[in-house]
Amino acid sequence: MRNRLALVTAAAVLLAACAGGPSGSDGGGTRLSMMLFGGPEEVAGYEAMLAEFEDANPGVEVELTPVGNQDDLLAKLATGFAGGTPPDVFLVNFRKFRQFADQDALAPVQPYLDASDELSAEDFVTPPLEAFRVDGELVCQPQNVSSLVVYYNRDLFEERGVALPTEGWTWDDLLSTAEELTGDGVYGLGTEPALIRIAPFVWSNGGEVVDDQDAPTELELDAGPAREALDWFLDLSLVHGVVPPDVEERSEDAESRFIRGGLGMYLNSRKSVPDLRTIDGFTWDVAPLPVAPGGTPVTMLHSDAYCISAGTGNEDGAWRLVEFAMGTRGQEILAGSGRTVPSRRDVLTSPAFLREDVPPANAEVFVSNAEIARATPNVASWHAVEKLADDILAEIFYGRIDREAGIERLLDETRATFARTGST
């Protein structure tokens, strides 16, 4: 990490200079750059937030660069850092920030947060804070605390006389519900065969995804509660047929199928909400993930954070921007986009997020999930491991390769990736 004393000093200078505007200014004012990925509604929310920031900070201009997806974001960030022109602030998922942190490319926010009169760690939900720490230090400031939930077509449930999902429902309940909903051109469930979809089922059943959360060297999915959860998940496709088969999934992804009414239930994070709010043919809502028999309620953390690039000369001004964005007003603006689950406790439980005029009606699920969400490892190797694992899991899930041979391949190849890329 960069020199802590220098950052603390910079934070102190920043606070002393608040009345005069952020640092990094030239004679014509201060220019900051910000990069993120997101859909149109989400980007519009950031544009509105940045407009208010500029109004509150005369002479400051922020250039926003939105990109279409996380892969494009990572590629642009890598190019920017390599060329010495990274954005002053960027938004990235906890599963992908470590590659930049380990290269000392980020200015940790911990000293700024400690010195801030506007923010404190106690303002925010705990799991995302922990996901963005390295050696106990907060590196990036978590913007949201989204989680994995079950979206469901309420009208279809009522039409077919199927009981609605409730808090505390079990794996058996989800399977029987999916079986009842499957038929007449509809599949009971849609999901990606991915580590971040399987992980909460493993955790709920008392298993672990990796051998060591802080320094993983291999996946632990071949035995015990973890293997039991993996098999249950794979059986949704291979045994029970309650998810669309390979050829249908290739022709229409799960979210599109849910929107047109072809799925009874759909697993995803909060990111689906803006698109689902375009549905006018049926009523939909959200439910928590089912719990393993005798297991623990848990969900997958989906969290992005504002990271500040190191060495730009604009670190202080970048923090001013982050500080505004993470204040109550900044979080309220972004909550209005529908995509963001605010990481600030006060906004998370406020009408700005728990709106009654738009779905989902049961948005409280995201509030309940906030403190039971768990993170996969935030080590630099995780991005490569996850990408490889997801490709192999899809091969198994859709029956392209034998289950046992596929799981053996999954463990062997990801173990080699951990070893090759390191677990720090």
N, C-alpha and C positions, 0 to 999 in steps of 0.2 A: 504494500500500500504506500501511497505517497506520504511525504513528511507530515506528521500530525500537527507539529507545532506551527508549521506554515499555514495549514488550513485553519487552525484555531485562530491564529492571528488575522487571517483573511476574514473569518467570520466576525471577529470583533470590529474590524475596520468597516465591514458591511453594515453592522448595526449602527455604528456611529454616523454613517453616511446616509442613513435612510431618508432624511429630509431632502437631501440633494440629489437623489436618484441613484440607480445602481452603477457599479463600476464598469470599466470597459468602454466608457464613452469617448467619443472624439468630439471635435468642435461642433459637429452637426447632430449630436445625440448618440444614443446607444442603440446598437442593432444586435439582436439575439436571433439565433436560429433554433428551430425545434423540429424534430422528425418523429413520426409515429405511423402506425398502420391502423386502418379501420375503415368501416363502411361509411356511406354518405351521411347518415344520421349522426354517427359518432364524430366524424370530422367536423360537422356543423356545430356540434357541442363544443369542441375545442376552439373553433373559430370564435364562438360567442364568448367563451371564457377569456381568450387572449385579447379580444376587443375591450373587455372590462379591465383587464390588466393594463393595457396601454392607456386607457382613460384615467386610471388611477396613478399612472406613472408617465406624466408628460415628457416627451422627448425620447421615449423608448419605443422601438419598433421590433416586432417579432415576426420573422419569416417562418411560416409553417410549411413543412414539406410532408404531405401524407403519401404513403405508399399502399399498395393493394393488399399485401399479406406479409407474414412474418419472415418468410424466406427472402423476399425482396428487401425487407428492412435490414436483415442481417447482412445481406450482400452489400447494400449501400453503406452501412456502417463500417464494414470491413474495408471497403474502398476509401471511405472518408478518413478513417484512422491511418491507413497506410499512406495516404497522400498528405496527411497533416491538416485536413480540412473537415474534421468531424462536426456534427451539429453541437451547439452548446448544450442542448437538452434533448434527450430522446426517451421514448417510452418503450420498454421491452419486458418480456415475460421472465419470471424468476428462473425458468428452466433454461434460459438462454443468455443471461447477463454475465455469467461467471467467466466466459471466455475473454470478455473485455476487462473484467476486474483483475484477473490473473496476469494481465499484461500491463497493469498499472495505468490503464487508459482512462480510469474513472476517478473523479474527485469524490471521496466518500462524503455522504451527507451527515454522518454522525456529528462532527464538530459543529456544523451549521445548526443542526437540530438542537444540540445541547445549548447553544448560545442564543437561540431564537426566543423572542418575547411573544411570538405569534403561535408557535406550534410546540407541542411536547409529545413524547412517545405515548403518553397516557391517553392522548386524543384518539388513538388508532387501535383497531382490532389487532390481536397478537399474532395469529398465524402468518399473515403476509410480512410483518416486520421480521419474524424469524427467518422467513424464506430468503430475504435479501441481506442477511448478515453473513459476513465472512470473518472468521476468528472473533466473533462477538461484536464486530463493528457493523453498523448499518451503512451499507454502501449506496443503495438507491432508495428513494422514498416511495413506498407502495401507494399506488393511486386507487386500487380497487381490491375487493375481496370476493370475487365471483367464485362459484362452486358448481359442481356437477349436480344436476337435478333431473327429474323425470317430467318432461312436458307431455301432456295428454289431451286428447280430443274428448272433451267432456260430453259433447252431443252424441258421439259414437258410443261412449260408455252407457249413456242413458237409453239410447235407441236399442242396444243389445242387452239391456238389463244387467250390466256388469257393475259390481260395486266399485265406487271410486277409491283410488289409492289414498291411504291415510298415514299419518305419522306412526312409525313402528311396524309398518307392514314388512313382510319377510320375503326372502328369495322365492319361497314356494308361492306366495301370493302374487308376486310379479309374473312368475311363469304361468300360473293358472289363468291370470288375467290376460296375458299375451295370447294364450291358447284360445280363450273365449273370443278374443277380438279378431283372430286370424280367420280369414275366409271372405268370399265375395269380393275379391280384388284388394283386400286390405290385409296388411301384416300387423301383428300385434305390437312389434317393437322395431325400432331402428337405432342402430348404434355403430360406431366405428370399432373395429377390432384393434385397439391401441392400448399401450401400457397405461395411459392416463385414464382410460375407461375401466380397465381391469383392476388397477391398483386399489380403489376403495373397496371393492368386493374382497380382495385379499386381506386388507386391513380389518374390515368388519368381521372376518372369519378368524382373526387372531394371527394371521400370517404377516410376513414381510416381503417386500418386492426385491430388496437387495440385501446383501450380507452385512453391510455397514453403511448407515445413512450418511455419515460424514466422509468416509473414504471407501466407497463401494468398489469391489473387484469383480462381482458377478451377480446375476439375478438369482433369486431364491424361489423359483416357481416350479421346481420339479418334485417337491415332496410336501407332506403334511398339510396344514390348513391352506397354504398358498396354492398348492397343486389342486386341492379340492375346489378352491374358488376359481382357478383357471379352467378346470374341467367344466364346472357349472356354466361359466361364461361361454366356452366353446360349444357346449351342448345346445345352447339357444339356437345355433345354426345347424350343427352337425346331427343332432338327434331330434330336436323338437320342431325345427323349421318355422319358428315364429318370427324370423327376420327375413328380409328379402334375400334371395339367393344371389350368387355372384353376378350373373348376367343382368339381373334387374338392378342391382346396386350400381353397376357400371353405367347403366343407361340413365339412372336418375338417383341422385344422392338422397340421403335420408331426410335432410331438411326440406328439400323441394317436395319429396313425397309426403311428408307430414303436412306441409302447407296446402297441398291439393286434396288432403283427406285420405291418403293412402296408407297412413300409419295410425295405429291407436296410441302408441307411446313413442317417445323419442328422447334419447339421452344426450344432453349437451349442457354447456355453461350458459351464463347470462347473455353471451354474445348473440344468441338466436333471437332475443326479444324484439329488436327493431324490425326484423323481417317477419316475425310471427304476428306482429301488430298490423300487418297488411291483410291478414286473413279476414274475410267478411262472410265466409260460408258456414262457419261453425264457431262455437265457443271453446276456448282452450284454457288450460291452467297448468300449474306446476305442483309437483309433489316431491318430497325427499326421496333419496335412494332407499331401497329396501335394506333391511338388516339381515345378516346371516343368522341362521338358527342358533339361538343362544349367544349371539355376537353383540357387537358394539356399533351404535350409529356413528357413521363417519362418511366423509365425502372427500372428493379431490379438490384441492385448492387450485383456482385459476386466478392468478394475480399478476398485474403489470405494475411497473414502477417508473418514476422519473429518475433517469440517471444523468449525471453531469459529467461532461467530458473534461478530462484533465489537460492542462497545458494550453488552453485557448486564450487565457487572459481575461475571459469573461465569466469565470467561475462564480464570482460574487453576484453579478447580475443574473446569472442562471439560477442561483439559489433564490433570489428575490422572486423570480418567476415561479419556481417550484413552491415557494412559501405561499404565494398568492393562490396558486392552483390547489394547494392542500388545505387552505382555509375553508371555513364553512361556506362562504359564497362560491368559491371556485368549485367545490364539490357539489353544491346544489345545482349549478349550471350543468355540469356533466351528467348528473343523475337524471336530468330531464331528457337526455338522449335515449334513455331506455336501456342502453348497453351497459352502463357502469353500475356496479354495486359499490357504493362509497366505502372506503376504508375508515373514514372518520366515524366514530361511534354516534355522534350527535346527528349527522346527516343520514346515516344508515337507518336510524329509527324515526326519521322525520317524514312529514307528508311529501317532501320533495322527492323522496324515493318511494315511499309506500303510497303511491297515488291510487285513488279509488276510481278515477275516471278512465283508466286504461288497464288492459290486462298486463300481467297476470293478477287475478284477484288475490291469490295466495302468495303474494310477494314476501310475506313473513318467512317463508321457507329459506330465503337467502339470508335473512337475519339470523335464524336459528342455526344455519349452516356455518356462519362466520367463525365461530369458535371451535367447531369440530372438523374443520377442513384440515387436511394433511398435505404436505408437500413431498414430492419426489426429491431426490438429491439435487442440490444446486451446483454440483461440481462441473468443471469445464467439459468433461467427457460425456455428460449426460445427453446433450443434443445429438451427438453421433450415435450413441447407444440407443436412444429412443427411436430415432429414424430407422435404424436397422431392425430393431425389435418389431416395430409396427409393420414393416414390410413382411417379415416372416409370420407374424401373427395373422395377417390377412391371408397368407397362403394356407395356413392351418384352418382358420375360421371358415373359409369358403371351400374347403375340401380339395384344394389343389395339390396338397401334399399330405402324407400320412401324419396323424396326430403325434404319435410317439417319435417318429423320425423328425418331425418338425420341431417339437419341443427340445429334442437333443440339439438340433441345429441352432435353435434360438439361444440356448445356454452357451454352446461352444463359441458361436460367432460374436455374441455380445461380450463374453469373457475376453476374447482376443481384442475387441475394441477398447474395453476398459484398460487392458494392459498396454495397448499401443498409444492411447491418447492420455493416459494417466487419470487419476481420480481426484486431483486437486483442482 
